[in-house]
Amino acid sequence: MKVALVQLDVDLDRDLAATRELAVAKVHEAAEDGAELVVLPELWLHGAFDPEPWVQTAEPLHGETAQLLREAAMDCGIVLHGGSIVERTPDGSLYNTSLVFDAEGELLAGYRKIYRFGFDQGEAAVMSAGEHPTVFPLLDIDDSVLTTVGLATCYDLRFPELHRQLLDQGAEMLVLVAAWPERRLEHWRTLLRARAIENQMYVLACAATGTQAGQRMTGHSAVIDPWGEVLAEADAEPTTLFAELDLSSVAKTRERFPVLRDRLRQPENSGE
């Protein structure tokens, strides 16, 4: 499977319509280059570090941006992880919500970010928390399951218990979208490899670049295999990162080094 991570420059001075147009154009370019799964970064339209505009730019789950993403997936005949949007629910709550569409335009999965960043400020103060770890089956053209994908967003990366829950729901691949600050680049790299190694799954991490509210974004989107090897990594500039995945390597890795079996065993009672 060929995947593409679209590392967008999230320019908050750009008109929203122009940003939508740019994102859709990049999705089409990635599909033309053979990508079957395309991923956009976290809050590529709204920005992640300035909550003030969110109330004005928030959209319902099936709003304008979601419709454009749906149409792009259909036009390109791909699975499209549309990054995340600021979702407004009918009761006025805001969520950091990821949307995944298939080639028929069906919503394969929606994930509301569980761990909100900000320590009682910013996202943590303005956004509501999601409640449900989310996985979905990635299907072949004959509807057979190619792999099971778990979803996560940015700050979620720091919480291994979430990824264990995704593993227990059958995840063999993690797709994580982010707007991660440049000054914590080494945390990003280390944690991505840790999540891949400890869960023996692919990790596809698509990050924003550029500057948001004075915060320089890290970029460095990456694809990591179930053994923890970095198959591809971007730099800090806007780009589309491609990688070819051998989906059978998850099962092979777990069979060759069956560490996950041991986590199910309880220590024997020593009698003391």
Secondary structure, 3 states (H helix, E strand, C coil): CEEEEEECECCCCCCHHHHHHHHHHHHHHHHHCCCCEEECCCCCCCCCCCCCCHHHHCECCCCHHHHHHHHHHHHHCCEEEEEEEEEECCCCCEEEEEEEECCCCCEEEEEECCCCCCCCCCHHHHCCCCCCCCEEEEECCCCCEEEEEEEEEHHHHHCHHHHHHHHHCCCCEEEEEECCEHHHHHHHHHHHHHHHHHHCCEEEEEECECEECCEEECCCCEEECCCCCEEEECCCCCEEEEEECCCCHHHHHHHHCCHHHHCCCCCCCCCC
